[in-house]
Each structure stands twice: as C-alpha cells, then as structure tokens.
C-alpha cells in the first residue's frame, strides 16, 4: 500500500458494512480507526474481525504474526475527535438522510481538510450530504458492497460540488484498498442498484403472471442465463424488506418511473414477515429439515420415457430462418444425427419445423407453409407469443413456442412455452426434439420472451437508459454489474453478444403484448439499431460522467 494515498483510514459506524470496510483497511496494512456511538457494538465488531483473522490462520491463508499485526492496526473509539488524523473517513451509518447530514456536519468540524469525507450510502444524494459541510468540495460517495472484505467493487460518486482532484485521490485510495473503483454520477441508485432492478422486479412480475414457479424461474436464470443465483434465491439472501426499500426509493426518487415500480407480492411478504433467510422463510423455507431453496435440482422436470422414445424416433427436421441461432440449431441437429432441410416448404415428410424467425410476418409465412407429415412446429417466441403464432397456423394444435437467446451453445437450458392451442402430444414432441439437440427444458406459461430473454432484455434496456443519460461510461457499467452483482457478463456486452436488433424486438414485443410503458425501449438502443452498430460501438467514446448534474433527492436503504 502506498502510504501517501491513505496513511490512516477512519470508518464511522460499526455495523456490518462499517466493520467490513475497517477489516479491508487493516488487512491492507492501513492503521484504521473504527468509530461508533455504542461501545458494545465496537467490541462486537472487533471480536468478529479477530474471529475472521483466526479462521484465515486455521486455513493457512494468514500467518499468526500477520493476523496479530492486522488486529493491532484497528483502533475502536466512541469519539469523533479520534478521527482527526485520518486521510480518508468513510461514513457507514443507517440510511437516514437527516442522520447522515448531522454526522457530516460533525465530521467536517472534527476532521480538517484536506482529508476526504466519504459516504457509503447506496442511494442517498451525495450532493445533499455535502451541503451539510463547510467544505463540500471534499465530500463524495464510496459505495462498498456487502460483504466488503469479499466484494471487489466500489462505486465512486462525486457530488455536484466535489473537487475533481478529490475524485482522483479517492479512486487511488480505493485501488490501494485492493478494490476496483468505477465512477458514477450522483443519480438515484447509482449503477448497480439501478440496473439490477429488473433482475428482481421482472422475476416477481413473472411469478405474478404464473409464468412458472419460483424454483423453475431460478433454475432458468442459472442454467439458461449463467447467473450464480436465481432472483428469488438472491432476494431471500439480501432480505425482502431491504430489497423492497431500495426499489421503493428508486421509484420515488425517479418520480414514479414505471420501470422501478415495486410489486404488491413483495409488499405482502414483507408485511407477513417473510423476509428471507434471516427470518427462516421467504420465497423458500430455511432451517434444519427444511427443503432448500434453489439448487441445480430445483424445478427440474422429469422427462417421461415416452418422450425419450419420441426423441430417438425423429429423423428429419426443417429449420426456417437466418442468422447465428438458426445456423447453430442446424449444426446441433446434424450432430444429433438428424437430416436437416433449410426452410419450408421442404420435400418429403418432416418430424418438425423449427421456426427461428423473429418478425411476425416471417413467422406467419412459416406457419402457412404446407409440410407433409403433420410436423411439430416449434416457434421462437421472442417478439410474439406462441399462442399468437398458432392462431395464424393451419395446424395450431402442433405449434409450441420456445425461448432462448444466442449463442445457442452457451445455453444448456431452453424454455418450452405451450400455446393455448398446443396439444399435449405436441408439447412432448417439443421437449423430445430439444432433448435430442442436447438441451434441458423448463416448461413456462406462454408469453412473449419467456423468462430469461425477458429479464435479460430488461437488464440491457436499463443499462442503455443509464448509458444514454451519462450516468457512467460503458466500461464502468459493465464492470460494476460483473463485480457488484457477480453477473456472468456486463449487460452492454450481453447486448452485443445477443444482437441489439433482437433485444429491441423482445422489448417491442413485450410492450405490444403487455401494454405497459415500463417496456419502452431506451432511445440509445433504437439509435444503435438504426445505425447498424453494436451497443459498445454506438456508445461513442468513453467520456467521464459530466460534472454538475448530480441529483438532490433523498430516500433509499442499504444494498439490494
């Protein structure tokens, strides 16, 4: 650690986040002062640090001497005056604007310039906090993520009056603490808490629409999307009350933007005390003897022997459509020993037609094509529902939808969406064909885009709204979502991998099907598609977030 960056670190608030930030400091070799109004809380924080260091000694990650030295670097105090010699002081008290403003007034008097005063707030206005001081130019946000010793990301949030030189010093300090700094405008939710909203809220909406049970939605997001945890598993881990508070804060701070509207399901669960792991019950039940929520086994449908036999009996299919997804399906079918015709109509009988078209008019042409053998018609339901496609088919009982996003090879699971007209035998045939192509399946109630493509499109859309508003650079947005949420890829990189036109088609399909303004596409996405560019190309040069455009609102709670 470069001693000229932070010679002494101060942390105010010895709760989970404050104690975690203090632990980061002492482990990086920095003398750290942890301050709280309650001595018992300070003693518990010191005991937790000692226990964490002891576990690392037992596991061979630290020597006994290094652990003892780290513990000796921690000073606990109830007196703000003991922070006077600190170069950087990070406030980590509860998310209450009045409380934090009062504390910053006291810190401003106790800690002389040029020390930096930072807030770990996840949603409150840095500009509003800085306004409580006589030196607002040295105040900014340093938003660590829980657990602070583990999570690599820190959002660096300048207020309206923050000195650019202070921002530069803060970025250096974050790097010296072993973390990755990303700079973001002082706007509601910053990067992570804003862009992550669809991961939770859209999943709850899908549950309310009875698209699939909780465990199935989680399994789809893990197996199809590559996420480490499903949205309901993560909600239970965070705490439904905490997550709801952040969602409501964003909704209110953005003057009731529909994309951030909370859902009554979550409110009812909070009212009932079903808060997740900490309460023993949320979307799943926890505790000894309880069935575990999530897991690779959750929601896995048993494939009947009859379906397996049907898969083995298939001989010839046709694939209608162009592009990477169609080509990948052709390769998978040929690799599975199936004969493949390109397009319809095709000569001779077919066991199935796989419709990979997206535009409704093109899908209608595939459905109207005369094919011998009464084949299954498996239709990609990304911009229109399988039911709407079946309504335009001469054999609606043979139409079944499926939902996935490119690249095909990266998606172990494909969603099966039976149309209202689908015969049970057609649904079995769809599962049989997808099994033959090497895919797991999950049954989802028919609707535009199923589960994973719908949530993914909404994540991409929110990232593009943020990018278009200058909240942060493209690189900062993707880095923040990978490190702050453990997403398998940043949403902007995901957009380019899937293809911006396909993302736009999903959003327009959802908007038309559900009729809600929350599904309107970000203007930047439309411009990128119109220009025929990738999202990252269309973003333009990575300029730093503009100064002087912070917001002055309030509200919110802790990370969620």
N, C-alpha and C positions, 0 to 999 in steps of 0.2 A: 504494500500500500504506500502510495506517495504521501508522505506526511504533510506536504504543502497543500494537499487538497482538503483533507479533513484531519486535523490534529486531535480533535475531541468532538465526539458526537453527543448530542442531547436528544432525549426522547421524553415526551410528556404524555402520560397515560400508560399504565402498566397492565392493561388488558391483553387480550390475545394478540392484537396487531402490534401494540406498543412493545410488548415483551419480545415479540418476534423480530421487530426491527432492531431492538437492542441486541438480541442474540446475533443478528447479522453483523453488527458493528464489532462486538468483542471477538467473534470468530475471524474477522478480517484484521485483527490486530489493533483495533482502534479503542482507546480509552472511551468509555461510554457512561453517561450519566442518565439514569432512568428515574423520572420524577412522577409522583402521583400524590394525590391528597390523602390517600389511605395507606398507612404503613403496612397493614396486613396484606394488602394487595401487592405491595412491593416485595414483601418477603415470599409470597407465593410465587411471584414471577422469578425471583432469584432461585427458589427451590426447583422450579421447572427447568430453568437453564442448567442448573447443576445436574439434574437427572438426565437431561438430553446429552450433556457432555459425557456423563458416566456411561450412557448407552453406547456412545461412539468409541469410548475407550474399550468397553467389553467386546465390541465388534471389530476392533483393530483399526478403526478409522482415525483415531487420535492417540497420541501417547499420553500417559498420565501427566507428564510435565506440561504438555501443550494445553490440556484440559484445565489444569490448575491455573495456568497463566491466563487463559481466556476468562475464567471466573473472576480472577483478581482484577481484570480490566473493567469490571462492572461496579459502578457506584450507584446506590439507591438513596433517594432523598425525597423529603416532602417539601423542600424549599426551592422555589424557582430561582432564587439567587445563586444556587449552586450550578446553574447552567451558564453563568456569565462568561466563563472561559471557553465555551463551545463555539466551533466554527459553523456548525450546522445543527439546528434544533428542529426535530420533526414532531409535530403535534398529532396525537392519535387518541383523542378523547371521543366520547359518543357523538353521533351525527346530529348535533343540535346547533343551529346557526348562532343563536344568542350565546350559548355556552362557549362556542369556539371564538366568537368575536371578543367576548370578555377576556378569554385566555390570551388572545393575540395582543390585546391592549397591555396586559401584564407582562407578556414576553418581550414586547417592544421596549418596556422600561427596564426589564431585568437583564436583557442580553444586548450589549451595544453593537452597532454596526462595526465592521462590515459582515458580521455573522448573518447567515441566511436563515430565515424563518420559513418553515415549510409545513403544509398540512397534508395529512394522509387521507383527507376526505375522498370519498368515491363519487360524490355527486354535488356537493355544495359549491357555490361560486367562490373561486379564489379571489376575484376582484372584491367581492363583498367582505371577505375576511381581511384582505389587505387594507380596506377602508377603515378598519378599527385601529390602525397603527399610524405613527408619525413618519414612518419610513416604508411606505407601501412598495417602493421600488425593490426591496429585498425580500418580498413575500412571494411565494409560488406554491404550487401543489407538487408533492411527490407521492403518488398513489402506488403503494406497495400492494401486493396481492397475498391472500391468505392460503397456505402458511408462508409467512415472509421468509423464513430461512430456506425454503424449498423453491418457491416460485421465482423465476428469473426476471420477470418484467417489472418495470417501474414506469408509470406514466408521469411525464414531466409537464406540468401545466402552468404556463405563465398567466398571470392576471393582466388586466388592462394596463396597469402601471408598472409591471415588473421590468427591471432593467435587463436588456439582452445579455449584459456581462454576467449578471446573476444566473440567468438561464444556463449560460455556458459553464459556469462554475458548478452548478447543480448537476448538469449532465456528467461532468468529470467526477463529481462525488459519487454519483450512482454507479458509474463504471468502477470506481475504486472500491465500492462495496460488493463488487462481483456481480452486479445486476446489469440488465440491458435497458438503457433509457430510450423511451420514444416520446417525442414532443407532440403535444396535442393542444388545441385551442381550449379555452375556458368555456366550454359549452355543456349542456346537460348530458350526463352520463359519460363524458369524455369519449374514449374509443370503445373499450371493452364492454362496459355496462350498457352502452347504447346498442352496439352492433350485435351483441349476444341476445337481445330481447327476443327475436323470432325463434331462437332455439327452444326457449321455454314457452312463450305465449302461443306460438303456432302449434306446438305439440298439444297444449291444453285445448286449443280450439279443435284439433283433430279428434281428441278424446270426446269432446262435447258433441261432435258430429257423428260419433260412433264409428269412426273410420276403422279403428282397431283398438283392442285392449291395451292397457298401459305396458305390459311386458312385451307385447308384439311391437309397439311403436319403438320402445327402447332397443329391442333386438334389431329392427330395421335400421335404426340410426347407427348402431355399432357395426353391423355386418354389411349394410349397403353403403353407408357413409364413411366408415372407418373411424368414427368417433370413439374415444376411450370409454365414455359413459353415455347412456341414453339420457334424454332430457328429464325424465321422471326420476331416474337414479340420482342425477345431479341436483334436481330440486330438493329431494329428500336430504341430500348431503349438506347443501347450503342452508336449508331451513326455509319452509314455505313462507313464513312470516317475513323473513329478511328479503327474500326474492320479491314478494309482493310489494313491500315497502319501496324497493328500488324501482319497480315497474310503475307504481303509482306516482312516484316522484318524477320520473321521466314524462309520464302522461301529463301531469300538471305543469311541469316546467316548460313543456312544448305547447302549452295552450290546447291540450286535448288532441294532439296528433293521433289519428286512428291507429297508426302502426304500433303505438305503445299502449293501447287500451288494455287494462287488466281484464281478466275473465272471472265471472262470478264463481266458477268452480273453485278457484284458488281461495277466494274470499271466504266461501263457505267452509272450506277445510281449515283455514286459519281460525275462523270463529269456533270450530269444533275442537280446536287444539291438536289437529292432525298436522303437526309441523315437520315431520320427517324423522330422521334418525335420532335427533336429540329428544324427541317425545316418544320414541319407540314405535311410532306409526305415522305414516304419511300416505304416499301413493303405494308404498309397500309396508309390511309389518316386520319389525325387527325384534331382536331379543332372543333369548335362549329358546330353542324349539320352534321358533317362527320360521315360516318359509321365507327364504331370502329373496329380496327384490332383484330383478335384473339377472345377469349372468348369461353365458352363451346358451344355456339350455332353456331359458325363459321364452315362452311363446313359440317354440319350435313345433310346427305341425308334423304329425306322423304321416308319412306318405304310404297310403294303402298299397298292398301287394298288387291289386288290380291296376293301379296307376303305374307301378313299375313295369308290369307286363305290357301295358299300353305303350309306354315309352320304348320298350325293346322292339315292339311291333312296327314302329314308324319307319318308313323307308324314304319318302320324298317330300320335300317342302319347297315352297317358293318364298323368296324374300323380296318385298316391294319397298323401294326407297333407295336413296343415295346417301353417301356420307360415311363417316368413320364408324358409326354404330351399326349401320347395315353391313358394312364390309366385315366387321368383327363377328357379327352373327353368322354370316356366310362361312367364315373360317371355322367358327366353333361347330357349326353343323357338319361341315365336311370332315372336321377332325373327329366327330362322333359317328362317322360312317353313313351320314345321310346324303342322298343325292339332292342337289340344290339347283332350282331354276331361278333365274333372275327376272323378277317382275311377273305380273299377271296381265292377261290370261297366259297359262302355260300348257304345253301339250301333255296329254296324259293325266292320269289321276294324281291327286295330291293328298297327303295326310294333313297338311297345314299350310296356311299362308301367314307369313309374319309381316305385318304392315308396320314399317318403320317411318312412314310419312308423318309429318307434324301438322301441316296445313290442312284444315278441314276439307277443302275442295279436293286435294290429292287423296285424302283418306276415303272420301266418298267414291272416287273412281276405283280404288282398290276394292271397296266393298261391293261395287256394282259389277265387277268383273265376273264373267261366267267361268267357273272352275269345276271340273269333273271330280267326282269322289266325295262330294259334300265335306270339304276340308274344314278343320278348325280355322277360325280367322282370329289370330292373336294380334291385337292392335295396340300400338304405343299410345297411351292415354296421358300425354303431357300437356297438350293445349286444349283438349276437349275430352269429355268423359266417354267411357266405353259405351254407356247407355245411349248417348247422342250418336255415336258411330253406328251402333247396332240398329238404331231407328232408320238408318239410310241403307241398310243391307237387305238383300233378298232372303238371307238366312239369319235373322237376328239371334236365333237360339244358339248359333255356332260362334258368336262373337264374344270374345273375352279380352279385357284390357290387361296391359302390363305397364309397369312404370319403372324406369331406371334412368340413369344419366351416363353419358360416356365419361371415361373409357370403359367399355364392356368388361375388359379383362380385370379391372380394378374393383368390380362389384360382385362379391361372392353371392349376394342375395338379390333377387328380383321380386318385386311386388306383383301379385296377381289381383286384378280388380274385376270381379264378375260384373257384367252389365245386369240391369234389371231383367233383361230378356234371356240371359245366359242359361242354357240347360246345365244341370249338374254334370252330365257327361262331358260337356264342353270345358267346364272348369277343370275336371280331372285330366282332360286331354292337354290343357294348357300347362298344368303342373307337370305332366308327363314329358312334354316337349322341353320345358325349361330344365327339368332334371337331366334329360338326355344331353342338353347343351352345357351341363356341368354347374347348374345354378341351384342354390337353395331357394325356396319360395316362402312368402308370407302372404296370407290372404288379407286383403284390405277392402273395405267397402268402397264402391265405385265413387269416384270424384276426380276432378282434374288434378293430375300430377301425383296422386297417392300421398305418401308420407315423406320419404327422403327428398325427392325432387322439389316438393313444395317448400319444405323447410329450408333446403339449400338455396332455392331461388330467393326466398325472403332474406336470408343472411347476406347474399350477394347484393340484393337491392339496397339493404340498409347501409352496407359498406359504400355503395356508389352514391347514395344520398350524402353520406358523410364526406366522401372524397369531393363531390361536386360542391359542397358547402365550404371546403377548405378547412375542415376540422383537423386534418392531419394529412401527411403525404401518403401515397400508395404504399410505399415501403413500410412506413410506421403502422399503418392499418393492418397489413398482413402480419407483420412481426408481432404486434400486440395481440392479435387473435390467436396466433400459434402459441405464444408464450403465456398469455394471460388466461386462455381457455383450453389449452392443450388440443386445439383443433388440428386435424391431420394436415390441413393446408390453409393458408390465408384465403379469405373469401374472394379477393380480387384474382388471385392465382387460380382459384377454383373456377371462376367465371371464364377465364381464358381456356382452361382445360376442357370445360364443358362446351364452350362456344357462346359468346354473347347473344347471337340470334336465338338460340334455344332457350336461354334464360329469359329473354324478353317474351318469347312465345308462351312459356309457362306462366309468367306474370299476367300477360294479357288474357290468357285462358282463365286464370283464377279470377281476374277482375270481371270478366264477362259472366262466368259461372256463378260467382258468389255475390256480385254486385256491390262490393264494398270498396271504399276509397283506399283502405289500407293496402290493397294490392296494386295500386297505381305504380307504374314503373318510374324509376328515377330518371330525370331528364338526361343525365350524363349517359345512362345506358342506351337510351334512344339515339343520342348523338353518335355514340360509338358504333352502334349497329348501322346507322345511316352512312357512316364513313367507311364501313367495312374494315374496321380496325379491331385489334384486341383491346381489352379493357386497359391493360397496363400501357399500351401504346397511346390509347386515347386519353389517358390521364394527363398527358403532357409532361413537362419537366417536373421533377420532384422539388417544388419550392417549399420553403419552411412555412408553417402556418402564419397567416398575416397577424400582425400586432394590432392591438386596439380594437379587437372585435369580440372581446370576452362578453359573457352574459352576466347579468347582475341579479339573477334569480336565486332562489333557495329551495331547499327540500331534499329529501333523499335519506338513505340509510347506508348501511355497510355493503360490502361487496356481495354481489349476487349474480 
